[in-house]
Amino acid sequence: MSSEHNNPRNPIRIGSRGSQLALWQANHILYALRDAGYHVELEIIRTTGDRMQQPGFVVPPGVDGKGIFTKEIEEALEEGRIDIAVHSLKDLPTSLAPQFSLAVIPKRADARDVWVCEPYWALHTLPSGGRIGTTSPRRRAQILALRPDVTFVEIRGNIDTRLKKLADGKCDALVLAAAGLDRLKRTESVHQRFTPEEMCPAPGQGALALEIRHPDYPVDEDRDAYIRNAIAFLEHPYTRFCVEAERTTLEALGGGCQLPVGVYCMPADNKWRMYAQVVSPDGETMIQIETEATLETSSTSLGEWMAKDLISKGALNLLQEEQVQEGQSE
């Protein structure tokens, strides 16, 4: 490694949000790089998404949910104040701005959604009218497909905030991503992990993304090349294939990270296995497909095939129905 760049006075700078989970993720990368012999520092950056979760915050006009947890971090990256941005992949838009590159995708954690509730150990045991805390359109629609008799409570904030609201009786249960709870070792009330057939995860769920400056938009060409080489060992090719296939499907359906679309790909028996769900807002109509592909199939072609199959079965009509309902609720 270059002694000029691997210098305590000029460390690799990682940018991250300040939530407990974001810090775990950033430190996970930081420690891996330090173990490999690099000097690394962490810079915490407050994002629009973080401010939106504070009481009394007024959402600025035009904010649609895309990039609210990444905008300020990407600005720091573009300006050279940080060298690497560590994100939850599902927070990233399917198309990055040209000045950025999704350089590394490490090995994925558990991508599934989980049921968090102490007295009722599975979704089917919750009494009729039970209150489930979630702000995700995808999870609401998928839950209604399984249990049309439940109700929902808007529960926002980080994992600890949501678990506290559950403990305080603001809702009867939560549905959250397994990866975050596993990483923070907060699984004491997790009693059900939904299969992809029951609740298909969000594209990229459970995966991290290391974003850097694109080689065509360097701040310092030598340093940027050094950063690319330094983090390359963290790449996990199987995870990249899966999330690229998932994100290709999502982009073909409209690209919004808030769309009620579940897409999940995994290697199985020397093949790729892929699931997808698109559900109407009331849960009454579900388009669900599953396919297998050979290992020689490209992630793009697999994702595009999934999207075409979903569209042929009416997925775009269900997504338009979701957008109409959102417009009526504003």
MIPA-774113 format. One line per 4 residues: number of its first residue (from 1); for each residue x, y, z negated of C-alpha. Coordinates in Angstrom, 3 decimals. Layout:
// residues N
NUM) X,Y,Z  ...
END
This chain:
// residues 330
1) 0.000,0.000,0.000  1.191,3.544,0.686  2.999,4.994,-2.317  2.193,8.462,-0.992
5) -1.564,7.883,-1.323  -1.570,5.419,-4.237  -0.430,8.111,-6.629  -1.924,8.844,-10.089
9) -1.983,12.515,-9.101  -3.995,11.747,-5.984  -6.368,8.913,-6.978  -9.128,7.373,-4.903
13) -12.257,9.310,-5.897  -15.563,7.465,-6.165  -18.807,9.460,-6.197  -21.924,8.165,-7.930
17) -25.169,9.193,-9.519  -25.142,9.382,-13.301  -27.838,6.850,-14.152  -26.832,3.845,-16.207
21) -27.308,1.476,-13.287  -25.504,3.740,-10.798  -22.568,4.017,-13.186  -22.448,0.233,-13.606
25) -22.323,-0.140,-9.827  -19.648,2.529,-9.363  -17.531,1.152,-12.200  -17.863,-2.343,-10.747
29) -16.107,-1.056,-7.624  -13.688,1.098,-9.619  -12.472,-1.832,-11.734  -12.109,-4.061,-8.677
33) -9.891,-1.449,-7.026  -7.884,-0.895,-10.205  -7.372,-4.638,-10.543  -5.984,-4.550,-7.007
37) -3.444,-1.933,-8.097  -5.080,1.314,-6.986  -5.462,4.511,-8.973  -9.168,5.382,-9.051
41) -11.350,8.047,-10.661  -15.120,8.482,-10.870  -17.058,11.675,-10.179  -20.686,11.874,-11.278
45) -22.971,13.809,-8.917  -26.524,14.890,-9.718  -28.932,14.310,-6.831  -32.354,15.609,-5.802
49) -33.815,12.216,-6.718  -32.404,12.527,-10.241  -33.924,15.990,-10.674  -37.285,14.782,-9.339
53) -37.524,12.349,-12.244  -37.319,15.128,-14.829  -40.604,16.389,-16.379  -41.917,19.531,-14.722
57) -39.745,19.279,-11.630  -41.468,20.673,-8.523  -40.743,18.654,-5.383  -39.352,20.960,-2.667
61) -41.366,21.267,0.573  -40.417,18.729,3.202  -38.967,16.148,0.831  -40.217,12.771,2.081
65) -38.223,10.333,-0.019  -35.484,9.693,2.533  -32.033,10.393,1.165  -33.174,11.949,-2.115
69) -30.625,9.878,-4.044  -27.819,10.348,-1.511  -27.883,13.910,-0.099  -25.591,15.608,-2.618
73) -23.237,12.614,-2.734  -22.882,12.667,1.052  -22.185,16.403,0.935  -19.310,15.770,-1.486
77) -18.044,13.005,0.801  -18.188,15.186,3.904  -16.354,18.024,2.133  -13.592,15.714,0.902
81) -14.386,16.090,-2.806  -14.796,12.301,-3.023  -13.439,9.457,-0.868  -16.080,6.763,-1.406
85) -19.792,6.948,-2.192  -21.265,3.925,-3.972  -24.993,3.446,-3.375  -27.739,0.942,-3.855
89) -28.116,-0.031,-0.204  -31.900,0.172,-0.277  -31.591,3.915,-1.086  -29.759,4.581,2.182
93) -31.688,5.520,5.341  -31.459,2.897,8.076  -29.570,5.377,10.290  -26.640,7.258,8.781
97) -25.531,10.679,9.964  -22.685,10.354,12.482  -20.066,11.717,10.083  -20.491,8.734,7.747
101) -19.702,5.040,7.959  -21.047,2.084,5.996  -17.546,0.711,5.519  -18.056,-2.104,3.014
105) -20.961,-4.175,1.732  -19.883,-6.337,-1.233  -21.454,-9.652,-2.160  -25.142,-9.257,-2.904
109) -26.749,-9.853,-6.292  -30.203,-11.435,-6.752  -32.439,-9.677,-4.237  -35.752,-10.746,-5.771
113) -38.363,-8.761,-7.682  -39.092,-9.804,-11.251  -42.032,-9.736,-13.646  -41.219,-7.947,-16.911
117) -43.739,-8.564,-19.661  -43.535,-10.177,-23.100  -47.080,-11.380,-23.888  -48.008,-12.459,-20.339
121) -45.241,-14.549,-18.863  -46.360,-14.501,-15.222  -48.460,-12.342,-12.939  -51.283,-14.877,-12.790
125) -51.644,-14.807,-16.622  -52.257,-11.043,-16.840  -55.901,-10.339,-17.786  -58.172,-8.727,-15.218
129) -57.665,-4.953,-15.178  -54.136,-5.263,-16.546  -51.915,-2.240,-15.947  -48.723,-2.769,-13.951
133) -46.124,-0.024,-13.881  -44.645,0.652,-10.440  -44.270,3.536,-7.994  -43.391,1.314,-5.023
137) -46.002,1.129,-2.216  -44.533,-2.227,-1.182  -44.850,-3.760,-4.641  -48.367,-2.378,-5.149
141) -49.585,-3.866,-1.875  -47.876,-7.214,-2.448  -49.214,-7.469,-6.006  -52.749,-6.669,-4.840
145) -52.455,-9.466,-2.279  -51.814,-11.831,-5.192  -53.995,-10.160,-7.845  -56.614,-7.755,-6.450
149) -58.096,-7.263,-9.952  -55.131,-5.425,-11.525  -54.518,-1.685,-11.857  -51.367,0.425,-11.517
153) -49.646,3.081,-13.593  -47.081,5.514,-12.173  -43.921,4.686,-14.108  -40.806,6.617,-13.064
157) -37.285,6.941,-14.398  -34.296,4.697,-14.889  -34.498,1.132,-16.173  -34.254,2.033,-19.857
161) -36.940,4.715,-19.455  -39.291,2.246,-17.777  -38.653,-0.459,-20.370  -39.327,2.066,-23.147
165) -42.611,3.090,-21.527  -43.561,-0.586,-21.377  -42.664,-1.024,-25.069  -44.696,2.113,-25.920
169) -47.795,0.638,-24.273  -47.912,2.956,-21.255  -48.458,-0.184,-19.153  -48.845,-3.918,-19.702
173) -46.080,-5.095,-17.360  -43.405,-3.902,-14.956  -42.223,-5.233,-11.630  -38.579,-4.320,-11.021
177) -35.584,-5.420,-8.970  -33.772,-8.373,-10.511  -30.333,-7.012,-9.630  -30.564,-3.912,-11.817
181) -31.773,-5.806,-14.871  -29.165,-8.519,-14.374  -26.360,-5.986,-14.039  -27.380,-4.130,-17.201
185) -28.100,-7.378,-19.079  -31.698,-6.290,-19.781  -33.435,-9.537,-18.842  -34.878,-10.355,-22.258
189) -38.461,-9.861,-21.029  -38.011,-11.245,-17.505  -40.167,-14.351,-17.271  -40.869,-14.662,-13.547
193) -38.685,-14.161,-10.498  -40.881,-13.897,-7.420  -39.977,-16.020,-4.422  -39.621,-14.210,-1.069
197) -42.867,-15.904,0.011  -44.714,-14.355,-2.973  -43.131,-10.898,-2.906  -40.674,-10.290,-0.102
201) -37.951,-7.878,-1.326  -37.177,-4.479,0.154  -34.553,-4.510,2.918  -31.103,-4.361,1.335
205) -32.379,-4.935,-2.199  -29.680,-6.256,-4.517  -26.815,-5.065,-2.286  -24.335,-2.248,-2.810
209) -22.975,-0.028,-0.052  -19.622,1.742,0.097  -19.983,4.773,2.331  -16.966,6.700,3.619
213) -16.259,9.327,6.242  -16.476,8.093,9.813  -13.076,7.890,11.538  -14.282,10.500,14.047
217) -14.956,13.002,11.217  -11.901,12.778,8.959  -10.860,15.233,6.274  -7.354,13.769,6.428
221) -6.802,11.023,9.024  -3.997,9.273,7.124  -5.820,9.343,3.820  -9.114,8.210,5.340
225) -7.332,5.279,7.013  -5.752,4.452,3.645  -9.190,4.429,1.995  -10.612,2.098,4.673
229) -7.745,-0.334,4.180  -7.947,-0.130,0.378  -11.589,-1.188,0.153  -11.649,-3.744,2.973
233) -11.148,-6.718,0.632  -14.527,-6.002,-1.016  -16.454,-6.789,2.180  -18.762,-9.856,2.127
237) -19.599,-10.854,5.721  -22.672,-12.979,4.912  -24.216,-10.142,2.925  -23.526,-7.663,5.706
241) -25.208,-9.920,8.268  -28.300,-10.313,6.100  -28.777,-6.662,5.242  -28.073,-5.542,8.817
245) -30.803,-7.891,10.041  -33.193,-6.575,7.370  -32.433,-2.919,8.086  -32.769,-3.486,11.840
249) -36.283,-4.814,11.233  -37.177,-1.859,9.015  -35.826,0.678,11.498  -37.891,-0.834,14.307
253) -41.000,-0.451,12.116  -40.388,3.207,11.321  -37.301,3.283,9.137  -38.788,4.694,5.932
257) -37.460,3.254,2.681  -40.928,3.821,1.173  -42.789,1.739,3.751  -44.705,-1.260,2.292
261) -42.404,-3.652,4.153  -40.544,-6.601,2.686  -37.719,-8.181,4.666  -35.244,-10.738,3.361
265) -32.532,-12.763,5.097  -30.335,-15.465,3.592  -27.945,-18.197,4.731  -29.407,-21.675,4.241
269) -28.389,-25.101,5.580  -25.943,-23.656,8.125  -28.637,-21.346,9.472  -30.037,-17.910,8.817
273) -33.467,-17.935,7.188  -35.490,-14.739,7.292  -38.805,-13.675,5.753  -40.918,-10.575,6.302
277) -44.177,-9.198,4.884  -46.240,-6.196,5.834  -49.295,-5.687,3.642  -52.208,-3.279,3.837
281) -52.401,-0.790,0.911  -55.371,-2.640,-0.618  -53.609,-5.999,-0.337  -56.448,-7.498,1.697
285) -54.482,-7.958,4.912  -51.013,-9.456,5.022  -48.778,-10.210,7.972  -46.184,-12.725,6.850
289) -43.620,-14.421,9.042  -40.644,-16.699,8.514  -38.004,-17.836,10.972  -34.663,-19.580,11.209
293) -31.751,-18.772,13.501  -28.396,-20.328,14.254  -25.246,-18.882,12.726  -24.258,-17.664,16.201
297) -27.254,-15.300,16.325  -26.398,-11.611,15.910  -27.907,-9.676,13.028  -29.311,-7.071,15.424
301) -31.073,-9.591,17.655  -32.510,-11.425,14.633  -33.814,-8.193,13.112  -35.259,-7.019,16.415
305) -37.012,-10.361,16.960  -38.582,-10.133,13.487  -39.810,-6.611,14.165  -41.297,-7.575,17.537
309) -43.121,-10.514,15.979  -44.493,-8.320,13.184  -45.599,-5.675,15.683  -47.278,-8.280,17.890
313) -49.325,-9.359,14.871  -50.483,-5.800,14.088  -47.887,-4.515,11.597  -47.877,-0.974,12.949
317) -51.632,-0.686,12.380  -51.182,-1.635,8.713  -48.357,0.870,8.309  -50.490,3.608,9.862
321) -53.220,2.712,7.355  -50.694,3.283,4.557  -49.759,6.701,5.965  -53.437,7.707,6.220
325) -54.007,6.798,2.564  -50.934,8.781,1.503  -52.184,11.808,3.415  -55.601,11.613,1.759
329) -54.022,11.465,-1.703  -51.903,14.607,-1.289
END
